[in-house]
Amino acid sequence: MRLPKSRCGKESHMKLKPLGNKIILEAVSKEEKTKSGIIIPDTVDKDKPEQGKVLAVGPGKIDDAGKRIPMDVKVGDTVLFSKYSPTEIKIDGKEYLVVSDEDIMAIVEGK
């Protein structure tokens, strides 16, 4: 994954490549207002799964027989993950999330 351009307009030289069964996500902002215009407070859905866009995917982990297990997600997928599972990292002022493939609960289709 190539990181976005820095403040001075140059692309960052640092590349982020997840290892094993790790996945790099960018958090997808949630709607805070219903279609009818009702504002939902942040405290209402604290335990619900979060959404993120997959930016980079590791090669997958290796099973007991020495075979690599392929990942179920690919770059560009929007996924649901457990709220407390990701590790937050910050690179060039931008926040990213790192999760294991076991923390991904579903792929959001039709987006």
C-alpha positions, 0 to 999 in steps of 0.5 A: 500500500502506498501512503497518501501524499504528505503535506508538502505534496510529495508521496510518502516513501514509507510503504505499509505492508501487512504481515501474515493475517493482518489487514490495514483499514481506513475507518468509514464514517458512520451516518449520525442522522437517520433518513427521516432526520433523527440524530442518533447520539454516539452512545447509542451504538457503542457495541455495534460493529464498525466499518472500514475500507480495506487498504492492504492485505497480508498474504495470510497465515500458515496452517499446521501443514505449512500451507498458506491460508488465503485471505477472504478480503481484498483491497477495496472491500468494505468490511465490518469488524469488531469495535474493540479489535483494531490497533490504531496507527497514525502515519503522516497525520492520517489514522489507519486501523490494523486488524487480524482476519479473525476480527473481520465479521462480514464484507459489505456488498453493494457499496 
